[in-house]
Amino acid sequence: MGTLLNQKERDYLQLDEEVINQRIISLKSIASKHKISLENVLKLMSTMEQERANNLYVANGDIKDEQLAGFGELFIKYAESVKFI
């Protein structure tokens, strides 16, 4: 339960013109270096982004599982300490 009650504000990592310009330069360089079209570089990036999103989804599930396990342990301790009528 490491993140409960100690959550930092989310950073949405906004893009600005400079970041976009640098990305365009980088993508053109990759296309040239590997002698492939810019379109194929963009398709590869899209595929990689889907993979990244899937990995984030799994990691988020792992965090929730850990937190639920912590709640379960707390509930068991509470149930053991209370006598039910």
PEKA-V30613 format. One line per field, one symbol per residue. burial: 1 if it has 9 or more other C-alpha atoms within 8 Angstrom, else 0. Layout:
# PEKA-V30613
burial->???
This chain:
# PEKA-V30613
burial->0000000000000000000100000011011100010100110000000000000000000000011001000000000000000
